[in-house]
Amino acid sequence: MPNSSVVAEFLLTRFSDVWEQRVTHAMLFLLMYFGTLTGNLLIATVTTLDKRLHTPMYFFLRNLSVLDICYISVTVPKACVIFLLDSRVISTVGCSAQVYLVYFCSCTEMLFLSIMAHDRYVAICQPLHYSMIMSPQVCLRMTLSSVLSSMVYAGFHTGNTFRLSFCQSNVVHQFFCEVPSLLKLSCSDTLFNEISNFISAVVIVGGCFAFITKSYIHIFSMVLKFPTRKERGKAFSTCIPHILVVSLYVGSVAAVYMKPNSHSSTIQDRITSVFYAMVPPFLNPIIYSLRNKQIKDAIKRIMNKKSLFREVKS
């Protein structure tokens, strides 16, 4: 092993060093960030306040919204700081925290999306048994199991990454601390890390995607039996966008974590990371809820209650 010193900090990488482009990138990131916060906070608030939405489907939507707020907050604020300021430094502790939280949020995201697909499958294909299969106790257990297993998963990969020695450089060719980018900086043997990343991506991401796909195949086969074209169209218009978002998320994760490790880094790698770290939290409120009539009706009821309260108070 070559001589190495302990790395106390890392340097993150911008998309460009041109000031005007840096400002543009920061503005785009901030717009996506505040859009994500607004949409997900709205969904979390509405599904909490409106008792008509206290059902398994909206329980999982609320969980997903809270998770997406955390997910995008792990990477975007720090990215905007390095875009707008001269400093690109992130401490080793901050970098390890980012790695842990990205792994935790991405794994939990996949598990929540799988649970939501299962919920829709039971609701459409086994409606008579829905209340028994998706009872509050079962929903809570599935949520806690997802969170706890993701914590273990994230802890394993974070510890496995930061046991390595870093001596090649301290420049991470990414706008946040991402494991494939960190492995390129290590002077230790990273074969075990690469194999464990690949296997875990196949098991978690591939397994969840297969489960989601199977659920929607059953849903579509049931939907095709609906008597009217309007009912079939409504079901398809709801399910297809879900599948597109999941496919985008799975494809971008696979492109980053399942490709062979290379010491070259391109702008495409950073753009690909945007598609799994930022785009799903931004799109989920639009796809899963803001197109939902029950959510819209709940927002109207809450707004009407507020207006009535103001009139009474005045």
C-alpha positions, -999 to 999 in steps of 0.1 A, spaced: 0 0 0 14 34 -9 22 60 18 -10 79 27 -21 105 52 -54 106 69 -79 127 49 -96 152 72 -118 167 45 -130 163 9 -136 187 -19 -169 184 -38 -172 192 -75 -194 217 -92 -210 213 -126 -191 243 -138 -166 268 -125 -180 297 -146 -198 321 -121 -229 327 -143 -234 289 -147 -229 283 -110 -256 308 -102 -279 292 -128 -273 257 -113 -279 270 -78 -312 286 -89 -324 254 -106 -315 233 -76 -332 257 -52 -364 258 -73 -365 220 -73 -358 220 -36 -385 245 -26 -409 229 -50 -402 195 -34 -406 210 1 -439 227 -7 -455 197 -24 -445 172 2 -453 194 32 -487 201 16 -494 163 13 -481 155 48 -502 183 63 -534 175 44 -532 137 50 -527 144 87 -555 170 92 -582 154 71 -596 123 88 -611 111 56 -576 104 44 -566 83 74 -564 52 53 -534 29 45 -529 45 11 -525 80 25 -506 68 55 -479 55 31 -481 87 10 -475 107 42 -445 86 50 -431 89 15 -436 127 16 -417 131 49 -389 108 36 -386 128 3 -382 160 23 -353 144 42 -339 128 10 -335 160 -10 -323 180 21 -293 156 24 -277 168 -9 -292 200 -23 -285 226 4 -248 217 5 -247 216 -33 -260 251 -35 -234 263 -10 -205 250 -31 -222 264 -63 -224 300 -48 -194 301 -25 -157 296 -31 -154 268 -6 -160 233 -18 -149 216 15 -169 190 33 -155 174 64 -150 136 67 -177 135 93 -201 155 70 -192 133 41 -199 101 60 -232 115 72 -242 123 36 -232 87 25 -252 72 54 -283 94 48 -283 89 10 -281 51 14 -308 52 41 -332 74 22 -327 56 -12 -333 22 4 -363 34 23 -377 50 -8 -375 17 -27 -392 -2 1 -419 24 5 -426 24 -32 -429 -14 -31 -453 -12 -1 -474 13 -19 -476 -9 -50 -487 -38 -28 -513 -16 -12 -528 -8 -46 -526 -44 -56 -546 -55 -25 -571 -26 -30 -579 -34 -66 -574 -72 -67 -585 -82 -32 -609 -55 -21 -630 -77 2 -599 -86 22 -583 -51 21 -591 -40 56 -577 -72 71 -546 -74 50 -537 -37 53 -547 -32 89 -532 -3 109 -509 -27 128 -496 -43 95 -490 -9 80 -471 3 110 -450 -29 111 -441 -26 74 -431 10 79 -409 3 109 -394 -28 92 -385 -6 62 -369 21 83 -349 -3 105 -336 -25 77 -326 7 58 -307 19 89 -287 -14 90 -282 -13 52 -269 23 53 -247 16 83 -231 -14 67 -222 5 35 -210 36 53 -187 17 76 -175 -4 47 -166 27 28 -149 47 55 -127 18 67 -107 24 36 -76 46 33 -79 76 10 -46 88 -6 -53 92 -43 -68 127 -39 -94 144 -17 -114 157 -47 -148 139 -50 -160 142 -86 -196 147 -75 -217 174 -60 -223 153 -29 -204 124 -12 -213 94 -33 -197 60 -27 -187 51 -63 -169 85 -64 -152 79 -30 -140 45 -40 -120 61 -69 -100 80 -42 -90 50 -21 -56 35 -21 -70 3 -4 -84 -27 -22 -120 -18 -30 -130 -51 -46 -152 -61 -16 -169 -27 -17 -176 -29 -54 -190 -65 -51 -212 -56 -20 -225 -25 -38 -234 -45 -69 -250 -74 -49 -270 -50 -26 -282 -30 -57 -294 -62 -74 -311 -75 -43 -327 -43 -30 -333 -23 -62 -338 -52 -85 -359 -71 -60 -382 -41 -53 -385 -33 -90 -395 -69 -98 -420 -69 -69 -435 -35 -81 -437 -48 -117 -454 -80 -106 -479 -60 -86 -488 -37 -115 -491 -67 -139 -517 -81 -116 -534 -47 -113 -534 -42 -151 -549 -77 -157 -577 -68 -132 -582 -33 -147 -587 -48 -182 -617 -66 -168 -634 -33 -158 -666 -28 -178 -662 7 -190 -634 25 -209 -636 54 -185 -628 32 -155 -599 15 -173 -586 49 -185 -587 63 -150 -568 33 -135 -542 34 -163 -536 71 -160 -529 66 -123 -506 35 -125 -485 43 -156 -470 76 -141 -460 56 -110 -442 30 -131 -424 57 -151 -411 74 -119 -400 40 -104 -383 31 -137 -365 64 -138 -353 60 -102 -342 24 -107 -325 31 -139 -304 60 -125 -295 40 -94 -284 11 -115 -264 34 -138 -244 47 -108 -240 17 -85 -240 -13 -109 -215 -1 -135 -178 -11 -133 -157 12 -112 -137 36 -134 -112 63 -124 -126 86 -151 -154 109 -141 -177 128 -165 -205 154 -162 -229 126 -172 -222 109 -138 -233 140 -119 -264 144 -141 -273 107 -136 -270 112 -98 -295 141 -100 -321 116 -114 -321 95 -83 -312 120 -56 -335 149 -66 -360 141 -93 -380 114 -75 -387 135 -44 -397 164 -67 -420 143 -89 -436 121 -62 -460 147 -50 -471 154 -85 -475 118 -96 -489 103 -64 -510 130 -49 -514 164 -65 -532 146 -94 -554 128 -69 -590 141 -66 -593 131 -29 -562 152 -21 -576 182 -40 -610 179 -23 -592 177 11 -572 209 4 -605 227 -5 -622 215 27 -592 227 48 -592 261 30 -629 265 35 -626 257 72 -599 284 75 -621 309 56 -651 301 78 -629 304 110 -617 339 99 -652 351 92 -664 339 126 -634 355 143 -639 388 125 
